[in-house]
Amino acid sequence: MEKGTRELLEPLPPSAKLVYYVLDAEGRFDQTGLAEETRLSTRTVRFAVEKLTEVGLVEEGLCPRDARRSVYQAVPPAERDAAGEAEAPAESTAASEADSTSAAVAED
């Protein structure tokens, strides 16, 4: 496992780590499948998936057989890195625009 993945997992609860390891090793699962595989309650799985999604380790998609259900899968490190690089320039542009706006206000 990569160092970046470990750093993202470190502050998460043990249930989230277990769910991530299952998704990383086994592939895609729905909430019920994750609960069966990990032997966690569906509520705990839902909480773990929410935390993993927040930090970008897991993504949610639609179940091909039933559009009412969601399936979850681990985000590959290469995709996480590419997404992080794409967001960084936008953030720096927004910050520089905010600085120029505040400078213009200060001049008035």
TABEL-V53504 format. One record per helix or strand. SS is the DSSP state (H for helix, E for strand). FROM is the first residue (numbers start at 1). TO is the last residue. If there is no record, write none. Layout:
BEGIN
ss=(SS,SS)
from=(FROM,FROM)
to=(TO,TO)
END
This chain:
BEGIN
ss=(H,H,E,H,H,E,E,H)
from=(3,14,29,31,42,58,70,77)
to=(10,26,30,38,54,62,74,107)
END
